[in-house]
Amino acid sequence: MRRANILSKLLSCQGVLHLATKNGNDKVDQAAGICLQFDYVSYRKLEQILSMDFQNIKWDEASPTQLDLFHENIRGQMYYK
């Protein structure tokens, strides 16, 4: 991975942490859920959703998007028992 790409991702992560301290963890979690529901995976989209009154947005909260975390290098809960 190129160094500029790593730096860009690091700055995005720091930006999300800043949004969490500015807006509160619960609100950022809800906005992140909306982003996952609509497949928006950028800092700007998260920031836009937080700037709107997203409480009135209709989205299917009953079926949140599950991340596909199946990989041979990821240890499951049985590993830690």
N, CA, C and O atoms as a Maestro MAE file, in Angstrom:
{
 s_m_m2io_version
 :::
 2.0.0
}

f_m_ct {
 s_m_title
 :::
 protein
 m_atom[324] {
  # First column is atom index #
  i_m_mmod_type
  r_m_x_coord
  r_m_y_coord
  r_m_z_coord
  i_m_residue_number
  s_m_chain_name
  s_m_pdb_residue_name
  s_m_pdb_atom_name
  i_m_atomic_number
  :::
  1 25 0.844 -1.165 0.000 1 A "MET " " N  " 7
  2 3 0.000 0.000 0.000 1 A "MET " " CA " 6
  3 2 0.895 1.235 0.000 1 A "MET " " C  " 6
  4 15 1.903 1.292 0.705 1 A "MET " " O  " 8
  5 25 0.515 2.197 -0.785 2 A "ARG " " N  " 7
  6 3 1.325 3.401 -0.861 2 A "ARG " " CA " 6
  7 2 1.205 4.227 0.410 2 A "ARG " " C  " 6
  8 15 0.184 4.205 1.097 2 A "ARG " " O  " 8
  9 25 2.267 4.951 0.700 3 A "ARG " " N  " 7
  10 3 2.315 5.754 1.917 3 A "ARG " " CA " 6
  11 2 1.218 6.822 1.939 3 A "ARG " " C  " 6
  12 15 0.621 7.071 2.987 3 A "ARG " " O  " 8
  13 25 0.946 7.457 0.791 4 A "ALA " " N  " 7
  14 3 -0.087 8.488 0.731 4 A "ALA " " CA " 6
  15 2 -1.463 7.894 1.027 4 A "ALA " " C  " 6
  16 15 -2.295 8.539 1.665 4 A "ALA " " O  " 8
  17 25 -1.701 6.669 0.567 5 A "ASN " " N  " 7
  18 3 -2.973 6.009 0.816 5 A "ASN " " CA " 6
  19 2 -3.141 5.702 2.303 5 A "ASN " " C  " 6
  20 15 -4.229 5.872 2.855 5 A "ASN " " O  " 8
  21 25 -2.086 5.258 2.940 6 A "ILE " " N  " 7
  22 3 -2.122 4.971 4.378 6 A "ILE " " CA " 6
  23 2 -2.385 6.256 5.163 6 A "ILE " " C  " 6
  24 15 -3.178 6.259 6.104 6 A "ILE " " O  " 8
  25 25 -1.727 7.331 4.783 7 A "LEU " " N  " 7
  26 3 -1.923 8.613 5.459 7 A "LEU " " CA " 6
  27 2 -3.359 9.101 5.295 7 A "LEU " " C  " 6
  28 15 -3.950 9.623 6.240 7 A "LEU " " O  " 8
  29 25 -3.916 8.935 4.109 8 A "SER " " N  " 7
  30 3 -5.294 9.337 3.856 8 A "SER " " CA " 6
  31 2 -6.262 8.571 4.746 8 A "SER " " C  " 6
  32 15 -7.189 9.158 5.305 8 A "SER " " O  " 8
  33 25 -6.057 7.277 4.881 9 A "LYS " " N  " 7
  34 3 -6.921 6.456 5.732 9 A "LYS " " CA " 6
  35 2 -6.763 6.824 7.208 9 A "LYS " " C  " 6
  36 15 -7.740 6.824 7.956 9 A "LYS " " O  " 8
  37 25 -5.553 7.132 7.620 10 A "LEU " " N  " 7
  38 3 -5.309 7.544 8.995 10 A "LEU " " CA " 6
  39 2 -6.023 8.858 9.304 10 A "LEU " " C  " 6
  40 15 -6.624 9.007 10.368 10 A "LEU " " O  " 8
  41 25 -5.958 9.802 8.382 11 A "LEU " " N  " 7
  42 3 -6.632 11.081 8.582 11 A "LEU " " CA " 6
  43 2 -8.144 10.908 8.624 11 A "LEU " " C  " 6
  44 15 -8.820 11.596 9.390 11 A "LEU " " O  " 8
  45 25 -8.686 10.004 7.814 12 A "SER " " N  " 7
  46 3 -10.123 9.720 7.858 12 A "SER " " CA " 6
  47 2 -10.519 9.153 9.216 12 A "SER " " C  " 6
  48 15 -11.541 9.541 9.781 12 A "SER " " O  " 8
  49 25 -9.712 8.238 9.737 13 A "CYS " " N  " 7
  50 3 -9.992 7.662 11.061 13 A "CYS " " CA " 6
  51 2 -9.956 8.729 12.146 13 A "CYS " " C  " 6
  52 15 -10.813 8.752 13.029 13 A "CYS " " O  " 8
  53 25 -8.975 9.600 12.080 14 A "GLN " " N  " 7
  54 3 -8.886 10.684 13.059 14 A "GLN " " CA " 6
  55 2 -10.082 11.621 12.926 14 A "GLN " " C  " 6
  56 15 -10.587 12.137 13.923 14 A "GLN " " O  " 8
  57 25 -10.529 11.837 11.701 15 A "GLY " " N  " 7
  58 3 -11.706 12.673 11.479 15 A "GLY " " CA " 6
  59 2 -12.957 12.065 12.079 15 A "GLY " " C  " 6
  60 15 -13.769 12.779 12.667 15 A "GLY " " O  " 8
  61 25 -13.124 10.760 11.941 16 A "VAL " " N  " 7
  62 3 -14.286 10.082 12.516 16 A "VAL " " CA " 6
  63 2 -14.234 10.158 14.037 16 A "VAL " " C  " 6
  64 15 -15.263 10.378 14.676 16 A "VAL " " O  " 8
  65 25 -13.062 9.980 14.621 17 A "LEU " " N  " 7
  66 3 -12.933 10.108 16.077 17 A "LEU " " CA " 6
  67 2 -13.263 11.525 16.534 17 A "LEU " " C  " 6
  68 15 -13.863 11.712 17.593 17 A "LEU " " O  " 8
  69 25 -12.876 12.518 15.745 18 A "HIS " " N  " 7
  70 3 -13.209 13.906 16.070 18 A "HIS " " CA " 6
  71 2 -14.721 14.126 15.994 18 A "HIS " " C  " 6
  72 15 -15.294 14.811 16.841 18 A "HIS " " O  " 8
  73 25 -15.369 13.541 14.970 19 A "LEU " " N  " 7
  74 3 -16.825 13.654 14.869 19 A "LEU " " CA " 6
  75 2 -17.505 13.025 16.079 19 A "LEU " " C  " 6
  76 15 -18.528 13.523 16.549 19 A "LEU " " O  " 8
  77 25 -16.939 11.938 16.580 20 A "ALA " " N  " 7
  78 3 -17.520 11.269 17.747 20 A "ALA " " CA " 6
  79 2 -17.413 12.141 18.991 20 A "ALA " " C  " 6
  80 15 -18.344 12.185 19.795 20 A "ALA " " O  " 8
  81 25 -16.296 12.833 19.159 21 A "THR " " N  " 7
  82 3 -16.170 13.707 20.329 21 A "THR " " CA " 6
  83 2 -17.036 14.949 20.173 21 A "THR " " C  " 6
  84 15 -17.521 15.494 21.164 21 A "THR " " O  " 8
  85 25 -17.232 15.392 18.957 22 A "LYS " " N  " 7
  86 3 -18.018 16.598 18.689 22 A "LYS " " CA " 6
  87 2 -19.524 16.332 18.774 22 A "LYS " " C  " 6
  88 15 -20.270 17.156 19.305 22 A "LYS " " O  " 8
  89 25 -19.974 15.183 18.254 23 A "ASN " " N  " 7
  90 3 -21.405 14.895 18.153 23 A "ASN " " CA " 6
  91 2 -21.903 13.853 19.143 23 A "ASN " " C  " 6
  92 15 -23.111 13.720 19.339 23 A "ASN " " O  " 8
  93 25 -21.015 13.128 19.757 24 A "GLY " " N  " 7
  94 3 -21.414 12.056 20.667 24 A "GLY " " CA " 6
  95 2 -21.337 10.702 19.983 24 A "GLY " " C  " 6
  96 15 -21.629 10.568 18.795 24 A "GLY " " O  " 8
  97 25 -20.942 9.712 20.752 25 A "ASN " " N  " 7
  98 3 -20.752 8.368 20.197 25 A "ASN " " CA " 6
  99 2 -22.039 7.766 19.654 25 A "ASN " " C  " 6
  100 15 -22.031 7.133 18.599 25 A "ASN " " O  " 8
  101 25 -23.152 7.961 20.373 26 A "ASP " " N  " 7
  102 3 -24.412 7.354 19.942 26 A "ASP " " CA " 6
  103 2 -24.869 7.901 18.597 26 A "ASP " " C  " 6
  104 15 -25.305 7.146 17.728 26 A "ASP " " O  " 8
  105 25 -24.768 9.204 18.431 27 A "LYS " " N  " 7
  106 3 -25.195 9.820 17.172 27 A "LYS " " CA " 6
  107 2 -24.305 9.366 16.016 27 A "LYS " " C  " 6
  108 15 -24.799 9.118 14.917 27 A "LYS " " O  " 8
  109 25 -23.009 9.258 16.253 28 A "VAL " " N  " 7
  110 3 -22.094 8.796 15.204 28 A "VAL " " CA " 6
  111 2 -22.356 7.326 14.893 28 A "VAL " " C  " 6
  112 15 -22.270 6.923 13.733 28 A "VAL " " O  " 8
  113 25 -22.674 6.517 15.904 29 A "ASP " " N  " 7
  114 3 -23.014 5.113 15.659 29 A "ASP " " CA " 6
  115 2 -24.262 4.991 14.788 29 A "ASP " " C  " 6
  116 15 -24.307 4.166 13.876 29 A "ASP " " O  " 8
  117 25 -25.273 5.813 15.069 30 A "GLN " " N  " 7
  118 3 -26.488 5.781 14.261 30 A "GLN " " CA " 6
  119 2 -26.202 6.225 12.831 30 A "GLN " " C  " 6
  120 15 -26.690 5.617 11.878 30 A "GLN " " O  " 8
  121 25 -25.418 7.276 12.684 31 A "ALA " " N  " 7
  122 3 -25.073 7.762 11.346 31 A "ALA " " CA " 6
  123 2 -24.234 6.734 10.592 31 A "ALA " " C  " 6
  124 15 -24.399 6.562 9.384 31 A "ALA " " O  " 8
  125 25 -23.342 6.055 11.296 32 A "ALA " " N  " 7
  126 3 -22.537 5.011 10.658 32 A "ALA " " CA " 6
  127 2 -23.413 3.841 10.223 32 A "ALA " " C  " 6
  128 15 -23.157 3.227 9.187 32 A "ALA " " O  " 8
  129 25 -24.437 3.532 11.001 33 A "GLY " " N  " 7
  130 3 -25.385 2.488 10.604 33 A "GLY " " CA " 6
  131 2 -26.120 2.850 9.329 33 A "GLY " " C  " 6
  132 15 -26.350 1.998 8.471 33 A "GLY " " O  " 8
  133 25 -26.490 4.123 9.208 34 A "ILE " " N  " 7
  134 3 -27.139 4.591 7.980 34 A "ILE " " CA " 6
  135 2 -26.168 4.492 6.814 34 A "ILE " " C  " 6
  136 15 -26.545 4.062 5.724 34 A "ILE " " O  " 8
  137 25 -24.929 4.884 7.036 35 A "CYS " " N  " 7
  138 3 -23.916 4.786 5.973 35 A "CYS " " CA " 6
  139 2 -23.753 3.340 5.509 35 A "CYS " " C  " 6
  140 15 -23.685 3.081 4.308 35 A "CYS " " O  " 8
  141 25 -23.691 2.407 6.441 36 A "LEU " " N  " 7
  142 3 -23.551 1.000 6.067 36 A "LEU " " CA " 6
  143 2 -24.778 0.497 5.322 36 A "LEU " " C  " 6
  144 15 -24.662 -0.284 4.377 36 A "LEU " " O  " 8
  145 25 -25.961 0.950 5.754 37 A "GLN " " N  " 7
  146 3 -27.205 0.517 5.115 37 A "GLN " " CA " 6
  147 2 -27.235 0.912 3.642 37 A "GLN " " C  " 6
  148 15 -27.718 0.154 2.801 37 A "GLN " " O  " 8
  149 25 -26.719 2.097 3.333 38 A "PHE " " N  " 7
  150 3 -26.750 2.596 1.959 38 A "PHE " " CA " 6
  151 2 -25.410 2.444 1.247 38 A "PHE " " C  " 6
  152 15 -25.221 2.978 0.154 38 A "PHE " " O  " 8
  153 25 -24.487 1.723 1.861 39 A "ASP " " N  " 7
  154 3 -23.167 1.447 1.277 39 A "ASP " " CA " 6
  155 2 -22.373 2.728 1.003 39 A "ASP " " C  " 6
  156 15 -21.691 2.840 -0.016 39 A "ASP " " O  " 8
  157 25 -22.471 3.693 1.924 40 A "TYR " " N  " 7
  158 3 -21.655 4.907 1.861 40 A "TYR " " CA " 6
  159 2 -20.454 4.676 2.769 40 A "TYR " " C  " 6
  160 15 -20.615 4.537 3.981 40 A "TYR " " O  " 8
  161 25 -19.284 4.633 2.212 41 A "VAL " " N  " 7
  162 3 -18.108 4.330 3.024 41 A "VAL " " CA " 6
  163 2 -17.066 5.437 2.912 41 A "VAL " " C  " 6
  164 15 -15.900 5.180 2.612 41 A "VAL " " O  " 8
  165 25 -17.496 6.660 3.156 42 A "SER " " N  " 7
  166 3 -16.539 7.758 3.120 42 A "SER " " CA " 6
  167 2 -16.794 8.691 4.303 42 A "SER " " C  " 6
  168 15 -17.899 8.767 4.839 42 A "SER " " O  " 8
  169 25 -15.750 9.382 4.681 43 A "TYR " " N  " 7
  170 3 -15.843 10.345 5.780 43 A "TYR " " CA " 6
  171 2 -16.834 11.452 5.445 43 A "TYR " " C  " 6
  172 15 -17.611 11.874 6.301 43 A "TYR " " O  " 8
  173 25 -16.809 11.921 4.203 44 A "ARG " " N  " 7
  174 3 -17.686 13.026 3.787 44 A "ARG " " CA " 6
  175 2 -19.160 12.654 3.906 44 A "ARG " " C  " 6
  176 15 -19.970 13.467 4.352 44 A "ARG " " O  " 8
  177 25 -19.514 11.427 3.509 45 A "LYS " " N  " 7
  178 3 -20.911 10.992 3.626 45 A "LYS " " CA " 6
  179 2 -21.329 10.925 5.092 45 A "LYS " " C  " 6
  180 15 -22.437 11.334 5.439 45 A "LYS " " O  " 8
  181 25 -20.454 10.415 5.950 46 A "LEU " " N  " 7
  182 3 -20.752 10.366 7.376 46 A "LEU " " CA " 6
  183 2 -20.955 11.770 7.923 46 A "LEU " " C  " 6
  184 15 -21.879 12.015 8.698 46 A "LEU " " O  " 8
  185 25 -20.100 12.675 7.522 47 A "GLU " " N  " 7
  186 3 -20.208 14.063 7.963 47 A "GLU " " CA " 6
  187 2 -21.503 14.702 7.461 47 A "GLU " " C  " 6
  188 15 -22.143 15.454 8.197 47 A "GLU " " O  " 8
  189 25 -21.896 14.413 6.221 48 A "GLN " " N  " 7
  190 3 -23.137 14.957 5.668 48 A "GLN " " CA " 6
  191 2 -24.351 14.435 6.421 48 A "GLN " " C  " 6
  192 15 -25.271 15.195 6.723 48 A "GLN " " O  " 8
  193 25 -24.360 13.152 6.723 49 A "ILE " " N  " 7
  194 3 -25.493 12.582 7.451 49 A "ILE " " CA " 6
  195 2 -25.576 13.171 8.851 49 A "ILE " " C  " 6
  196 15 -26.673 13.422 9.350 49 A "ILE " " O  " 8
  197 25 -24.437 13.394 9.489 50 A "LEU " " N  " 7
  198 3 -24.446 14.003 10.820 50 A "LEU " " CA " 6
  199 2 -24.927 15.448 10.777 50 A "LEU " " C  " 6
  200 15 -25.522 15.925 11.744 50 A "LEU " " O  " 8
  201 25 -24.682 16.151 9.678 51 A "SER " " N  " 7
  202 3 -25.099 17.550 9.594 51 A "SER " " CA " 6
  203 2 -26.603 17.681 9.340 51 A "SER " " C  " 6
  204 15 -27.184 18.730 9.616 51 A "SER " " O  " 8
  205 25 -27.243 16.617 8.812 52 A "MET " " N  " 7
  206 3 -28.685 16.640 8.586 52 A "MET " " CA " 6
  207 2 -29.392 16.170 9.855 52 A "MET " " C  " 6
  208 15 -28.769 15.678 10.796 52 A "MET " " O  " 8
  209 25 -30.707 16.338 9.847 53 A "ASP " " N  " 7
  210 3 -31.503 15.777 10.936 53 A "ASP " " CA " 6
  211 2 -31.849 14.349 10.553 53 A "ASP " " C  " 6
  212 15 -32.957 14.079 10.090 53 A "ASP " " O  " 8
  213 25 -30.906 13.431 10.745 54 A "PHE " " N  " 7
  214 3 -31.081 12.067 10.269 54 A "PHE " " CA " 6
  215 2 -32.039 11.264 11.132 54 A "PHE " " C  " 6
  216 15 -32.328 10.108 10.822 54 A "PHE " " O  " 8
  217 25 -32.535 11.858 12.207 55 A "GLN " " N  " 7
  218 3 -33.516 11.164 13.034 55 A "GLN " " CA " 6
  219 2 -34.800 10.907 12.243 55 A "GLN " " C  " 6
  220 15 -35.528 9.956 12.528 55 A "GLN " " O  " 8
  221 25 -35.078 11.760 11.243 56 A "ASN " " N  " 7
  222 3 -36.303 11.636 10.459 56 A "ASN " " CA " 6
  223 2 -36.135 10.775 9.215 56 A "ASN " " C  " 6
  224 15 -37.106 10.551 8.493 56 A "ASN " " O  " 8
  225 25 -34.926 10.288 8.948 57 A "ILE " " N  " 7
  226 3 -34.693 9.450 7.777 57 A "ILE " " CA " 6
  227 2 -35.234 8.058 8.061 57 A "ILE " " C  " 6
  228 15 -34.959 7.476 9.110 57 A "ILE " " O  " 8
  229 25 -36.003 7.530 7.120 58 A "LYS " " N  " 7
  230 3 -36.541 6.180 7.261 58 A "LYS " " CA " 6
  231 2 -35.514 5.191 6.730 58 A "LYS " " C  " 6
  232 15 -35.113 5.266 5.568 58 A "LYS " " O  " 8
  233 25 -35.092 4.271 7.577 59 A "TRP " " N  " 7
  234 3 -34.173 3.223 7.146 59 A "TRP " " CA " 6
  235 2 -34.465 1.981 7.953 59 A "TRP " " C  " 6
  236 15 -34.962 2.062 9.076 59 A "TRP " " O  " 8
  237 25 -34.164 0.862 7.399 60 A "ASP " " N  " 7
  238 3 -34.509 -0.427 7.975 60 A "ASP " " CA " 6
  239 2 -33.544 -0.773 9.099 60 A "ASP " " C  " 6
  240 15 -32.498 -1.381 8.872 60 A "ASP " " O  " 8
  241 25 -33.910 -0.377 10.309 61 A "GLU " " N  " 7
  242 3 -33.039 -0.613 11.458 61 A "GLU " " CA " 6
  243 2 -33.119 -2.063 11.936 61 A "GLU " " C  " 6
  244 15 -32.244 -2.532 12.664 61 A "GLU " " O  " 8
  245 25 -34.168 -2.764 11.525 62 A "ALA " " N  " 7
  246 3 -34.346 -4.145 11.979 62 A "ALA " " CA " 6
  247 2 -33.312 -5.091 11.386 62 A "ALA " " C  " 6
  248 15 -32.975 -6.104 11.999 62 A "ALA " " O  " 8
  249 25 -32.810 -4.770 10.208 63 A "SER " " N  " 7
  250 3 -31.822 -5.657 9.588 63 A "SER " " CA " 6
  251 2 -30.546 -4.890 9.272 63 A "SER " " C  " 6
  252 15 -30.311 -4.530 8.119 63 A "SER " " O  " 8
  253 25 -29.720 -4.636 10.282 64 A "PRO " " N  " 7
  254 3 -28.473 -3.913 10.016 64 A "PRO " " CA " 6
  255 2 -27.536 -4.738 9.147 64 A "PRO " " C  " 6
  256 15 -27.580 -5.968 9.148 64 A "PRO " " O  " 8
  257 25 -26.708 -4.048 8.424 65 A "THR " " N  " 7
  258 3 -25.763 -4.718 7.546 65 A "THR " " CA " 6
  259 2 -24.704 -5.429 8.377 65 A "THR " " C  " 6
  260 15 -24.102 -4.833 9.270 65 A "THR " " O  " 8
  261 25 -24.483 -6.680 8.084 66 A "GLN " " N  " 7
  262 3 -23.442 -7.443 8.754 66 A "GLN " " CA " 6
  263 2 -22.187 -7.420 7.899 66 A "GLN " " C  " 6
  264 15 -22.253 -7.611 6.684 66 A "GLN " " O  " 8
  265 25 -21.079 -7.193 8.511 67 A "LEU " " N  " 7
  266 3 -19.823 -7.222 7.783 67 A "LEU " " CA " 6
  267 2 -19.378 -8.668 7.611 67 A "LEU " " C  " 6
  268 15 -19.522 -9.483 8.522 67 A "LEU " " O  " 8
  269 25 -18.848 -8.976 6.458 68 A "ASP " " N  " 7
  270 3 -18.365 -10.318 6.180 68 A "ASP " " CA " 6
  271 2 -16.944 -10.436 6.718 68 A "ASP " " C  " 6
  272 15 -15.994 -9.971 6.087 68 A "ASP " " O  " 8
  273 25 -16.803 -11.058 7.883 69 A "LEU " " N  " 7
  274 3 -15.508 -11.138 8.545 69 A "LEU " " CA " 6
  275 2 -14.937 -12.546 8.519 69 A "LEU " " C  " 6
  276 15 -14.209 -12.935 9.432 69 A "LEU " " O  " 8
  277 25 -15.251 -13.301 7.503 70 A "PHE " " N  " 7
  278 3 -14.726 -14.652 7.399 70 A "PHE " " CA " 6
  279 2 -13.438 -14.629 6.594 70 A "PHE " " C  " 6
  280 15 -13.440 -14.333 5.399 70 A "PHE " " O  " 8
  281 25 -12.358 -14.941 7.256 71 A "HIS " " N  " 7
  282 3 -11.050 -14.981 6.616 71 A "HIS " " CA " 6
  283 2 -10.198 -15.938 7.429 71 A "HIS " " C  " 6
  284 15 -10.378 -16.050 8.642 71 A "HIS " " O  " 8
  285 25 -9.285 -16.620 6.787 72 A "GLU " " N  " 7
  286 3 -8.492 -17.628 7.493 72 A "GLU " " CA " 6
  287 2 -7.594 -17.039 8.577 72 A "GLU " " C  " 6
  288 15 -7.185 -17.764 9.484 72 A "GLU " " O  " 8
  289 25 -7.276 -15.754 8.512 73 A "ASN " " N  " 7
  290 3 -6.395 -15.139 9.502 73 A "ASN " " CA " 6
  291 2 -7.149 -14.487 10.659 73 A "ASN " " C  " 6
  292 15 -6.523 -13.984 11.592 73 A "ASN " " O  " 8
  293 25 -8.470 -14.485 10.615 74 A "ILE " " N  " 7
  294 3 -9.255 -13.888 11.694 74 A "ILE " " CA " 6
  295 2 -9.653 -14.991 12.664 74 A "ILE " " C  " 6
  296 15 -10.266 -15.983 12.270 74 A "ILE " " O  " 8
  297 25 -9.303 -14.814 13.930 75 A "ARG " " N  " 7
  298 3 -9.591 -15.819 14.951 75 A "ARG " " CA " 6
  299 2 -11.011 -15.623 15.459 75 A "ARG " " C  " 6
  300 15 -11.435 -14.497 15.719 75 A "ARG " " O  " 8
  301 25 -11.727 -16.696 15.595 76 A "GLY " " N  " 7
  302 3 -13.088 -16.641 16.105 76 A "GLY " " CA " 6
  303 2 -13.115 -16.669 17.618 76 A "GLY " " C  " 6
  304 15 -12.072 -16.700 18.271 76 A "GLY " " O  " 8
  305 25 -14.332 -16.658 18.174 77 A "GLN " " N  " 7
  306 3 -14.457 -16.633 19.624 77 A "GLN " " CA " 6
  307 2 -14.005 -17.950 20.245 77 A "GLN " " C  " 6
  308 15 -13.644 -17.976 21.421 77 A "GLN " " O  " 8
  309 25 -14.016 -19.033 19.490 78 A "MET " " N  " 7
  310 3 -13.560 -20.315 20.025 78 A "MET " " CA " 6
  311 2 -12.057 -20.293 20.311 78 A "MET " " C  " 6
  312 15 -11.587 -21.026 21.182 78 A "MET " " O  " 8
  313 25 -11.310 -19.474 19.600 79 A "TYR " " N  " 7
  314 3 -9.868 -19.385 19.798 79 A "TYR " " CA " 6
  315 2 -9.534 -18.860 21.194 79 A "TYR " " C  " 6
  316 15 -8.532 -19.263 21.784 79 A "TYR " " O  " 8
  317 25 -10.363 -17.968 21.721 80 A "TYR " " N  " 7
  318 3 -10.061 -17.292 22.978 80 A "TYR " " CA " 6
  319 2 -10.663 -17.978 24.199 80 A "TYR " " C  " 6
  320 15 -10.592 -17.435 25.302 80 A "TYR " " O  " 8
  321 25 -11.251 -19.156 24.026 81 A "LYS " " N  " 7
  322 3 -11.825 -19.872 25.182 81 A "LYS " " CA " 6
  323 2 -10.793 -20.712 25.876 81 A "LYS " " C  " 6
  324 15 -11.102 -21.378 26.864 81 A "LYS " " O  " 8
  :::
 }
 m_bond[323] {
  # First column is bond index #
  i_m_from
  i_m_to
  i_m_order
  :::
  1 1 2 1
  2 2 3 1
  3 3 4 2
  4 3 5 1
  5 5 6 1
  6 6 7 1
  7 7 8 2
  8 7 9 1
  9 9 10 1
  10 10 11 1
  11 11 12 2
  12 11 13 1
  13 13 14 1
  14 14 15 1
  15 15 16 2
  16 15 17 1
  17 17 18 1
  18 18 19 1
  19 19 20 2
  20 19 21 1
  21 21 22 1
  22 22 23 1
  23 23 24 2
  24 23 25 1
  25 25 26 1
  26 26 27 1
  27 27 28 2
  28 27 29 1
  29 29 30 1
  30 30 31 1
  31 31 32 2
  32 31 33 1
  33 33 34 1
  34 34 35 1
  35 35 36 2
  36 35 37 1
  37 37 38 1
  38 38 39 1
  39 39 40 2
  40 39 41 1
  41 41 42 1
  42 42 43 1
  43 43 44 2
  44 43 45 1
  45 45 46 1
  46 46 47 1
  47 47 48 2
  48 47 49 1
  49 49 50 1
  50 50 51 1
  51 51 52 2
  52 51 53 1
  53 53 54 1
  54 54 55 1
  55 55 56 2
  56 55 57 1
  57 57 58 1
  58 58 59 1
  59 59 60 2
  60 59 61 1
  61 61 62 1
  62 62 63 1
  63 63 64 2
  64 63 65 1
  65 65 66 1
  66 66 67 1
  67 67 68 2
  68 67 69 1
  69 69 70 1
  70 70 71 1
  71 71 72 2
  72 71 73 1
  73 73 74 1
  74 74 75 1
  75 75 76 2
  76 75 77 1
  77 77 78 1
  78 78 79 1
  79 79 80 2
  80 79 81 1
  81 81 82 1
  82 82 83 1
  83 83 84 2
  84 83 85 1
  85 85 86 1
  86 86 87 1
  87 87 88 2
  88 87 89 1
  89 89 90 1
  90 90 91 1
  91 91 92 2
  92 91 93 1
  93 93 94 1
  94 94 95 1
  95 95 96 2
  96 95 97 1
  97 97 98 1
  98 98 99 1
  99 99 100 2
  100 99 101 1
  101 101 102 1
  102 102 103 1
  103 103 104 2
  104 103 105 1
  105 105 106 1
  106 106 107 1
  107 107 108 2
  108 107 109 1
  109 109 110 1
  110 110 111 1
  111 111 112 2
  112 111 113 1
  113 113 114 1
  114 114 115 1
  115 115 116 2
  116 115 117 1
  117 117 118 1
  118 118 119 1
  119 119 120 2
  120 119 121 1
  121 121 122 1
  122 122 123 1
  123 123 124 2
  124 123 125 1
  125 125 126 1
  126 126 127 1
  127 127 128 2
  128 127 129 1
  129 129 130 1
  130 130 131 1
  131 131 132 2
  132 131 133 1
  133 133 134 1
  134 134 135 1
  135 135 136 2
  136 135 137 1
  137 137 138 1
  138 138 139 1
  139 139 140 2
  140 139 141 1
  141 141 142 1
  142 142 143 1
  143 143 144 2
  144 143 145 1
  145 145 146 1
  146 146 147 1
  147 147 148 2
  148 147 149 1
  149 149 150 1
  150 150 151 1
  151 151 152 2
  152 151 153 1
  153 153 154 1
  154 154 155 1
  155 155 156 2
  156 155 157 1
  157 157 158 1
  158 158 159 1
  159 159 160 2
  160 159 161 1
  161 161 162 1
  162 162 163 1
  163 163 164 2
  164 163 165 1
  165 165 166 1
  166 166 167 1
  167 167 168 2
  168 167 169 1
  169 169 170 1
  170 170 171 1
  171 171 172 2
  172 171 173 1
  173 173 174 1
  174 174 175 1
  175 175 176 2
  176 175 177 1
  177 177 178 1
  178 178 179 1
  179 179 180 2
  180 179 181 1
  181 181 182 1
  182 182 183 1
  183 183 184 2
  184 183 185 1
  185 185 186 1
  186 186 187 1
  187 187 188 2
  188 187 189 1
  189 189 190 1
  190 190 191 1
  191 191 192 2
  192 191 193 1
  193 193 194 1
  194 194 195 1
  195 195 196 2
  196 195 197 1
  197 197 198 1
  198 198 199 1
  199 199 200 2
  200 199 201 1
  201 201 202 1
  202 202 203 1
  203 203 204 2
  204 203 205 1
  205 205 206 1
  206 206 207 1
  207 207 208 2
  208 207 209 1
  209 209 210 1
  210 210 211 1
  211 211 212 2
  212 211 213 1
  213 213 214 1
  214 214 215 1
  215 215 216 2
  216 215 217 1
  217 217 218 1
  218 218 219 1
  219 219 220 2
  220 219 221 1
  221 221 222 1
  222 222 223 1
  223 223 224 2
  224 223 225 1
  225 225 226 1
  226 226 227 1
  227 227 228 2
  228 227 229 1
  229 229 230 1
  230 230 231 1
  231 231 232 2
  232 231 233 1
  233 233 234 1
  234 234 235 1
  235 235 236 2
  236 235 237 1
  237 237 238 1
  238 238 239 1
  239 239 240 2
  240 239 241 1
  241 241 242 1
  242 242 243 1
  243 243 244 2
  244 243 245 1
  245 245 246 1
  246 246 247 1
  247 247 248 2
  248 247 249 1
  249 249 250 1
  250 250 251 1
  251 251 252 2
  252 251 253 1
  253 253 254 1
  254 254 255 1
  255 255 256 2
  256 255 257 1
  257 257 258 1
  258 258 259 1
  259 259 260 2
  260 259 261 1
  261 261 262 1
  262 262 263 1
  263 263 264 2
  264 263 265 1
  265 265 266 1
  266 266 267 1
  267 267 268 2
  268 267 269 1
  269 269 270 1
  270 270 271 1
  271 271 272 2
  272 271 273 1
  273 273 274 1
  274 274 275 1
  275 275 276 2
  276 275 277 1
  277 277 278 1
  278 278 279 1
  279 279 280 2
  280 279 281 1
  281 281 282 1
  282 282 283 1
  283 283 284 2
  284 283 285 1
  285 285 286 1
  286 286 287 1
  287 287 288 2
  288 287 289 1
  289 289 290 1
  290 290 291 1
  291 291 292 2
  292 291 293 1
  293 293 294 1
  294 294 295 1
  295 295 296 2
  296 295 297 1
  297 297 298 1
  298 298 299 1
  299 299 300 2
  300 299 301 1
  301 301 302 1
  302 302 303 1
  303 303 304 2
  304 303 305 1
  305 305 306 1
  306 306 307 1
  307 307 308 2
  308 307 309 1
  309 309 310 1
  310 310 311 1
  311 311 312 2
  312 311 313 1
  313 313 314 1
  314 314 315 1
  315 315 316 2
  316 315 317 1
  317 317 318 1
  318 318 319 1
  319 319 320 2
  320 319 321 1
  321 321 322 1
  322 322 323 1
  323 323 324 2
  :::
 }
}
